[in-house]
Amino acid sequence: MSEGTPRIFALFGNPVGHSLSPLMHNAAYRDMKINALYVAFCVSNLEEAIKGIRGMNISGVSVSVPFKSEVLKYLDTMDESVRRIGAANTIVNNGGRLEGYNTDWIGFVRDLKEFMPVRAKTFAILGAGGAARAVIFSILADGGNIVVLNRTSKNGQELAREFGCPFCPLSDIGKLNADCLVNTTSVGMAPNIGVSPLEPRDLRNFPRVVDIIYNPMKTRLLKDAQKAECHIRSGMGMFIYQGAEQIRLWTGMEPPLSSMKRVVQERLKEYERDRPDSKT
C-alpha cells in the first residue's frame, strides 16, 4: 500500500449502521493496494455534510436513503442518468467540483441480466421511490416493459406517467401478470425481517421475484415466493455491482468483484446465524 495520507471515501445516509458498504469498499481498497479509507456518516443536515466534502477533501461519496434526490441541488454537474432518474447515489469530488452519478441502475440491470433476459419481458415494479426510479430506468434502457405497482395511487400514477408506463393499484395485483416482480421498497429490510410488502397469494402470477434488499439475504417476500415455486433473486448482486461502479468512478481502476462478494456474503451469513428466527 502506498505511503502518505489516505484518500477518504464516505457514505452519507440516515441511518447507516446497517450498511455493509464500509466493509465491502475497504476490502476492495486493501486488495487493490490503494491507500484509502471508506467511512459511514449518519447525516442529519445534508447541506452541511456536502460542505464537508470540500472542507475535508473527501474524494468520493456514496449517497444513501433518504438523500438521493435531495442531493441533486448541491451538485455542480450530473450525468444524464441522474437527470432522468431524479436521484444520485454517487458523488465524485473533482478538485472541489462535485459531480453526480447514479450507479444503482447499472448495478441492478447487470445483476438482473444474470438472472433472466430483460428485452421484451414485463416487470411489475413495486414502489415509487428513488430505488424504483433507478430500476425502471435500467429496465427500459435494456428494452424491457414496466408496470408500476404502488399502495399510494397518486405517487404510483405520477411515476408511471413520467416514464410512460401503465400503473396498477396494489389492490388489483391479483389481476396482473408479469414475467417478474421487483420489490424496490424497504419493507422486510433488517432489522424488520419478519414483514413483507405483499401477501403470499399475491405472488401466484409472477414466475420470478426480485427483492433489491440484500440484508437479509432472503427476505420474507423471497421466502414466500420460494414457497410459491417462484425463481428468486436478492439484492446482493445489485449492491456489489453498484459499489464496484463507484470504485471505477473514484479510482479509474477495476474493482476486485470476487473479494467484494466474499466479504459481503460472509457477513450476511454471520447475521443469519445470529438471528433466532433464521430458520423460518
C-alpha distance (Angstrom), angle and dihedral (degrees) to the residues before:
residue distance angle dihedral
M1 . . .
S2 3.77 . .
E3 3.80 121.8 .
G4 3.79 127.0 -117.2
T5 3.78 135.3 46.8
P6 3.79 113.1 -13.3
R7 3.78 121.7 -121.0
I8 3.80 110.2 -111.0
F9 3.79 123.5 -136.4
A10 3.79 121.9 179.0
L11 3.78 147.1 -166.0
F12 3.81 117.5 -136.5
G13 3.79 114.9 -164.0
N14 3.78 145.2 110.5
P15 2.99 114.0 -101.7
V16 3.80 105.1 19.2
G17 3.81 103.4 157.5
H18 3.82 92.5 97.3
S19 3.80 95.3 51.3
L20 3.79 121.6 113.1
S21 3.80 92.0 -165.5
P22 3.83 94.1 103.3
L23 3.80 91.0 50.7
M24 3.81 92.5 48.1
H25 3.79 98.0 42.9
N26 3.79 96.5 44.4
A27 3.82 90.4 49.6
A28 3.79 88.9 52.2
Y29 3.81 94.2 50.3
R30 3.80 91.2 49.2
D31 3.79 90.5 52.9
M32 3.80 91.1 45.3
K33 3.84 90.0 49.6
I34 3.79 90.4 -126.6
N35 3.80 117.4 151.6
A36 3.79 95.1 -128.4
L37 3.78 141.6 126.3
Y38 3.82 128.0 -154.1
V39 3.83 115.3 -155.4
A40 3.82 131.8 -175.8
F41 3.80 118.7 -133.9
C42 3.80 122.6 -166.9
V43 3.80 98.5 -142.6
S44 3.80 123.5 -153.0
N45 3.82 97.3 168.3
L46 3.79 114.0 37.0
E47 3.81 95.7 -171.1
E48 3.81 91.7 56.8
A49 3.81 91.2 44.1
I50 3.81 90.5 53.8
K51 3.81 89.7 52.9
G52 3.80 86.8 53.6
I53 3.80 91.1 60.6
R54 3.78 90.0 66.8
G55 3.81 95.3 32.3
M56 3.81 93.7 54.0
N57 3.81 95.4 31.9
I58 3.80 93.2 -121.7
S59 3.81 106.3 -176.1
G60 3.80 97.9 -150.0
V61 3.78 141.5 -4.5
S62 3.78 134.9 -150.9
V63 3.81 108.5 -146.0
S64 3.79 115.4 -149.1
V65 3.81 138.2 176.0
P66 3.01 126.9 -14.7
F67 3.82 98.7 14.7
K68 3.82 106.4 57.0
S69 3.81 94.2 103.3
E70 3.80 99.1 29.8
V71 3.80 91.2 55.5
L72 3.83 92.8 66.4
K73 3.80 93.5 80.5
Y74 3.80 90.9 59.4
L75 3.81 97.0 51.6
D76 3.80 123.8 101.6
T77 3.81 93.3 -153.6
M78 3.79 136.8 1.6
D79 3.77 134.2 -168.8
E80 3.79 124.5 -114.8
S81 3.80 94.5 -98.9
V82 3.80 90.2 58.1
R83 3.80 91.0 51.0
R84 3.80 91.8 49.2
I85 3.80 96.8 43.2
G86 3.79 94.6 39.2
A87 3.79 92.2 -137.1
A88 3.80 138.6 84.4
N89 3.79 126.7 -157.9
T90 3.81 97.5 176.4
I91 3.80 134.9 56.5
V92 3.79 124.1 -170.5
N93 3.81 114.8 -160.9
N94 3.80 102.5 -145.5
G95 3.80 103.4 -176.0
G96 3.80 92.1 -44.6
R97 3.79 93.6 -41.4
L98 3.80 108.9 116.1
E99 3.81 113.7 -141.5
G100 3.80 120.3 -168.2
Y101 3.81 126.8 -145.1
N102 3.77 137.4 167.4
T103 3.79 115.7 -138.3
D104 3.81 95.4 165.2
W105 3.79 92.4 85.8
I106 3.80 92.0 48.3
G107 3.79 91.6 49.3
F108 3.78 93.1 47.2
V109 3.79 99.0 49.4
R110 3.80 93.6 42.1
D111 3.79 90.2 56.2
L112 3.81 93.9 39.5
K113 3.81 91.6 56.2
E114 3.80 88.8 56.9
F115 3.82 87.4 56.1
M116 3.81 102.6 42.2
P117 3.82 143.4 -21.0
V118 3.79 114.7 -81.3
R119 3.80 106.6 -166.1
A120 3.83 113.7 98.1
K121 3.82 91.9 -2.5
T122 3.81 121.4 124.2
F123 3.80 119.9 -126.0
A124 3.79 125.7 -167.0
I125 3.80 106.5 -148.3
L126 3.80 115.1 -155.5
G127 3.80 112.2 -154.3
A128 3.79 138.4 31.0
G129 3.80 104.9 -134.9
G130 3.79 134.0 102.8
A131 3.80 93.4 -71.7
A132 3.80 90.8 52.6
R133 3.79 90.0 52.1
A134 3.81 92.2 53.3
V135 3.81 92.1 47.1
I136 3.80 93.3 48.4
F137 3.80 91.9 47.6
S138 3.81 91.4 50.9
I139 3.81 95.1 48.8
L140 3.81 94.0 46.2
A141 3.81 90.2 48.0
D142 3.80 88.9 56.2
G143 3.81 95.7 47.7
G144 3.79 101.0 -97.9
N145 3.81 128.1 136.4
I146 3.81 125.4 -120.2
V147 3.79 137.8 -149.3
V148 3.81 114.4 -176.8
L149 3.81 117.6 -139.5
N150 3.78 120.8 -170.2
R151 3.78 139.2 157.1
T152 3.80 91.9 -137.8
S153 3.80 104.7 59.5
K154 3.82 96.0 -160.7
N155 3.81 93.9 58.1
G156 3.79 92.8 42.1
Q157 3.80 93.5 49.1
E158 3.80 92.1 49.4
L159 3.80 91.6 50.9
A160 3.81 92.8 46.6
R161 3.80 91.5 48.4
E162 3.80 92.2 50.5
F163 3.81 93.1 53.3
G164 3.82 95.4 36.5
C165 3.81 94.0 -115.5
P166 3.81 133.0 132.7
F167 3.81 120.3 -102.4
C168 3.79 127.4 -139.2
P169 3.82 121.6 -168.6
L170 3.79 111.4 -124.3
S171 3.79 88.7 -121.6
D172 3.83 88.1 65.4
I173 3.80 96.6 50.6
G174 3.80 90.6 114.6
K175 3.81 89.2 66.3
L176 3.80 93.8 50.8
N177 3.80 125.3 96.4
A178 3.81 121.6 -169.9
D179 3.78 138.2 155.1
C180 3.79 91.6 -120.6
L181 3.80 139.9 10.6
V182 3.82 116.8 -146.0
N183 3.80 120.8 -164.3
T184 3.81 110.4 -152.3
T185 3.81 96.0 168.2
S186 3.82 123.7 99.8
V187 3.82 92.9 -124.0
G188 3.79 107.5 128.8
M189 3.80 96.6 23.1
A190 3.80 118.4 136.2
P191 2.96 129.0 -54.3
N192 3.84 90.1 26.0
I193 3.79 93.9 53.9
G194 3.80 99.0 144.6
V195 3.81 96.8 70.4
S196 3.78 134.4 79.7
P197 3.81 132.1 -164.1
L198 3.82 89.6 -134.0
E199 3.78 140.3 43.3
P200 3.82 116.7 -114.3
R201 3.81 90.5 -113.2
D202 3.83 89.2 59.7
L203 3.80 91.0 68.2
R204 3.78 99.9 62.1
N205 3.83 95.8 97.0
F206 3.81 96.0 51.1
P207 3.82 119.2 80.8
R208 3.83 90.2 -170.7
V209 3.80 131.2 37.1
V210 3.81 126.2 -169.1
D211 3.80 124.0 -170.7
I212 3.80 114.0 -168.7
I213 3.82 89.9 -154.4
Y214 3.80 110.7 105.5
N215 3.83 99.9 -175.3
P216 3.00 109.1 89.4
M217 3.80 98.4 30.3
K218 3.79 89.2 -140.7
T219 3.80 114.5 33.3
R220 3.78 124.5 -161.3
L221 3.80 87.3 -100.3
L222 3.81 91.8 55.6
K223 3.80 92.1 45.3
D224 3.80 90.1 52.6
A225 3.81 90.1 46.1
Q226 3.78 91.6 51.3
K227 3.80 90.4 52.0
A228 3.81 87.2 51.8
E229 3.84 87.6 55.1
C230 3.79 94.3 -111.2
H231 3.79 121.2 147.6
I232 3.82 107.0 -113.3
R233 3.79 138.7 -156.1
S234 3.81 129.2 -174.6
G235 3.79 127.4 -147.6
M236 3.80 95.3 -107.8
G237 3.80 94.6 100.2
M238 3.80 92.1 49.0
F239 3.82 89.6 49.5
I240 3.80 93.1 51.9
Y241 3.80 95.8 43.4
Q242 3.80 94.7 47.9
G243 3.81 89.4 50.2
A244 3.78 91.0 48.2
E245 3.79 90.4 53.8
Q246 3.82 89.7 51.0
I247 3.81 89.6 54.3
R248 3.81 90.2 51.5
L249 3.80 90.7 52.0
W250 3.81 93.5 47.1
T251 3.80 100.3 41.7
G252 3.80 107.8 18.2
M253 3.79 87.0 -130.3
E254 3.79 133.5 115.0
P255 3.83 111.4 -102.4
P256 3.83 122.7 -131.0
L257 3.80 98.9 -111.1
S258 3.79 95.2 -180.0
S259 3.80 95.3 56.7
M260 3.81 91.8 42.4
K261 3.78 89.8 53.8
R262 3.80 92.6 45.0
V263 3.81 96.6 54.5
V264 3.80 92.6 45.4
Q265 3.79 92.8 48.9
E266 3.79 92.4 47.6
R267 3.79 93.1 51.3
L268 3.81 93.0 46.0
K269 3.81 90.0 50.7
E270 3.81 88.8 52.2
Y271 3.78 89.6 52.9
E272 3.80 90.2 49.5
R273 3.81 92.3 52.6
D274 3.79 91.3 49.1
R275 3.79 95.0 51.8
P276 3.80 113.0 94.4
D277 3.81 91.5 -149.0
S278 3.80 96.2 44.6
K279 3.78 92.3 118.3
T280 3.78 94.8 58.8
